[in-house]
Amino acid sequence: MSTVRVGLLGCGRIGRMHAGLLARHVPGAELGAVYDVVEGAAAAVGGEHGVRCTASAPALIEADDIDAVAICTSSDTHADLLVAAAAAGKPAFVEKPPSLSLAELDRAIAAAQAAGVAVQVGFNRRFDASHRYVRDQVAGGAIGEVHLMRITSRDPEPPPNIQPLEVSGGLFCNMTIHDFDMVRFVSGLEVTEVYATGGVHIDEAIGTIGDLDTAVVVLRHTNGAISTIDNSRRAVYGYDQRVEVFGSAGMVASDNPPVATAHSRGPGGAIGPGLPYFFVERYRAAYLAGWSEFVAMANGAPSPCTLAEGRASLVLALAAWRSVRERRPVDIEEIR
C-alpha cells in the first residue's frame, strides 16, 4: 500500500484537526499541502506542520505531488471542489454535508462516477467503536426486529460566532446530519417519513438567521419502526452522544464515555468524572479509524461512506426543514 499525500482544503476548526491527524497520526498518509481562502489560517496550519500553502484551491487539487484531496471548507463550496477533484482524477474526503443542494450534489456524484474517482463522506461516528458495536448487534439479529431507535446529540456550546452557521445549511444540515446518517447506518433501515419541530432557546442570534438551536425529529422507517433524535446546541455538562435501539428480542445502546474511570464515594453520594467536552476529544479514535479507511480507499478499496449515502442523509435534513416550516410530516418522496 503506497503512501497517500493528502492536500487539505479549509483550515478552520475541523480542517486544523484533520491536518494534525494526517501530519502525525495516520499510517500510510502524509499532509502534502494546505489552502484556505483566509491566507493567515492556511499559513498557520502550514507552518505548524511544515507543509506549503498553495495560492488557490485548483493549484492544490492539480498539484503533481498531491494524491488525494480533503475538502474541509464551508458546506456551500463542497460540490464544486468535488467536481474539481474528479476532473483531476483524485480521490476525495469531504466533510459533511457533501452539499447543501441535491442538484449540486447530483452533479458532483455524476462527475465522480464518470471519472471513476472514489469519495468518502466524513461521517466519523460510523467509525466509533461503541456506535459500531450497536450497529453490529442490530445487523446480527441480537435484538430481533427493530421497533424503536433513539439518538441524543447535544453540543456543549454553540459555535463561537454566527458566521459559519450562515453558510452551514442550519441545524439539520450542519448538526443533525450526523444523526440522520446514524439512523440509517445503525438500524439498517431506510426512512419513509420525517416530522421535525424546534425552537431557539440558547442564542437569539441563531434565530435571527432563521436557524434553530434545539430540535426533535421523529422518523418512520420502511418496516414501521420509529426513530427519534433530540438535538441541542448547549449541554452544560459536556458533549452528550447516545444511541439506543430497542427491538422484539431486547435492546442495545452506546453511552457517553467518561473522561476517566476514577470515582469517589462519601456521605454525600458518589462523584465521578465528567464527559468529553467536544467532538475532538470524544471521537478522536473514530477520526483516526476513518482516515485509515480513507488510505485504503485511495489505494483501491471501496469507499466506507459514499456520496450516495451522504445524499440519503441530506434528503432527510431537507425533509426536516420542510417539516418545520410547514408544520407537518413530510414523505421523503417529496424531497428525493
Disulfide bonds with the S-S distance in Angstrom:
none
